[in-house]
């Protein structure tokens, strides 16, 4: 489903839940657990990209030290969610990965869940470079994507426009960062406690 046709119901949660993410965001990596909770409660998620670190150069950048309360919080939450977390030494520019994933979501949706999880694992578990086209294509092929079709599409301007429109869609609902979920009329921003997601029930 393209998000263009999304129209929330003001009284009941009947529409898909838009969920914005970026592959380099550790809160989004753990946010996979929050999305799983919503899915278990009967929600359909509309998982769409929101690039948040476009200041990272195309060749990537060295990551600084991961110390202090925020990183301790993330490590605790990752353990609670059963997600391995190995801080990568470098931060990639994630735009190519986000654009490819959004193309797959729109055009080969059956492969999207595997690719989405696989690219998160590539960064936060394996330390692979998501700015490397070959890395992204490798995970796409492993998820069952037609590499030639994806490569041909990525040589056009269409997929990039879709990511830009996703940013406009986020702005429409007041989303300024990731992760974020729009559950009915309620915007849930950031990695909120699991208990908050467990309170939701689909109509």
N, C-alpha and C positions, 0 to 999 in steps of 0.2 A: 504493500500500500504506500503510495507517495503521500507525504505529509501535506501536500497541497489541498487535499480533500478533507483534511481533518476538521471536525467541528464538534467541540465538546458539548455535552448535555449539561445544562446548569443544575439540574435536579438529581440526576442519577448518573452513575459512572457507567456509561454504555459505550463510549468511544475507546479506541486504543489509548494507552498511556504513552505519550511521547517521553522518551528518555534520551537525554543528550550526554555525550561522552567524548573523551579524547583518549587515545591509546597511551599517551605518555603521562596521564594523570593517575597517580596511585590511588586516589580516592575513587576513581572510576573503576580501576581494577578490582578493588574490594566491593565496589557498588554492584558488580555482577551478582553478588550474594543477595543484595536488596532486590534486584530485578527478579531473581529466582523466587524470592518470597512472594512478590506480587503475582508472578505467574502461577504459583501454587494456590493462590487465592482467587484464581479465575480471571485474572486480567490478561489482556493481550498487549504486548509492548510494541511501540513504534520506536526502534532504537536508531537514532540518527546522530550524525557527527556535529561537533562544535569545536573547531580548532581553537585552542586557548594559548598555545605557546609558539606563535608564528615568528617570535623573535629569535628562535633557535635557527642558526644557519642551516642551509641544505646539507652541509657536511656533518652536522651534529656539533655537539659541544660537550666538554668534560663536565661531569656532574660534581657538585660540591659535596662536602661531608653530609651524611645523613645522621645527624645527632640532635638530641633534644626531645622535648615532650611530644611534638607533632609526629615525629618518626616513631617514637615508642608507641603512640596511639595507633598508628597505621599498622605496626607490626602485631600488636595485640589483636586488632580487628581482623587482620589477615588470618591469624591463627584460629580465631573464633569461627571464621568462615570456611576454614579448611583449605585456604589458598596459600600455596608456597609463595614466598616473597624474597627475592634476591635482588638487592639494589644494583642496577646496572652502572657500570663505570662511566658510560656516556649517555647523553640525552639526544635522541634523534629528532629531526624535523619530521613530524608525523603526517604532514599533509598528503603525501602520496598514499600512505596506508589508509588514511581516512577516506580519501577519494575512491580508492579501489574498493574498499569495503562498502561504501555507499552504492557504488555501481552494482556490486554483487547483490546487495539487499534489494535493489530495484529490479534487477534483470535475471538473477539466478538465486531467488530467495531461499531455496532449499539448502543452499550451501552457506548461507550467511551465518547461522548460529555457530557452526564449526569454525569458520574463518574468523569471526569476531573473537571467540574465545582463544583461538590459536594465535592471533596477533597480540593479544594481551599477554599470553604465556611467553611469546617470543621475546617481549621486552622485559617483563618482570620475573621470569623464571630462567630463560635461557640467555638473556643478555644479547640478543641478536639486534641488528641495526634495522629498525623499521624504515629508515630513510633509504635503504637499499632496495631498488626495484626487484632484484632477484630474490631477496628474502620474502617480500610480499607475494610475489608470483609463486614461490615455492609453497607457501602456506595456502594460497588459493588453489593450486593444483591438488594439494593434499586434501582439500575440502570438497573437491569435485568440480571446481570451476573450469570452464573452457578458457585456457590461458590465451589462446589466439584471439578469441572474441573479446576478452578483457583488455588485452594489449591494444587491439584495434580501437576499442572505445576510449581507452586512456590517451590515445594520440589525438583525440578531438577535444573540443572545449566543453562538451556536454556534462561530463562527470564533475568537472570543477565548478560549473554553474550550479549543479545540484547541491554541492557543499556550501556554496555561498548562499543559496536560498535557505538552506538549513539554518544558517546563522540569522537570516532575516526572520525565520519562523521563531527562533529562540527569542529574538528581540521583541517580537509581537507579544509574548507572554511574560516578559520581564526577566528572562533567563540571562544571567551575566557570567556564569561559570559552570563548571562541571564537577561532579555529576548533578543532574537535575531530572526530576520526574514531575509531570503534570497529571495528577490523579484527580479526574473530574475538574473542579475549579481550584483545587489546592496545589500550589507549587511547592514541591519538596526539594530544597537546595542543599547540596553537600551530603556528606556521609552521615546521615542521621542514624540513631540507634535502631537496631533490628526490631525492637518492640514497636516502634512507630509504624513500620511497614506491616507488621503482623496485625495491626488494628484495622487495616483496610480490607474490605470485602467487595467483590464485584457485584453489581446489581443483577 
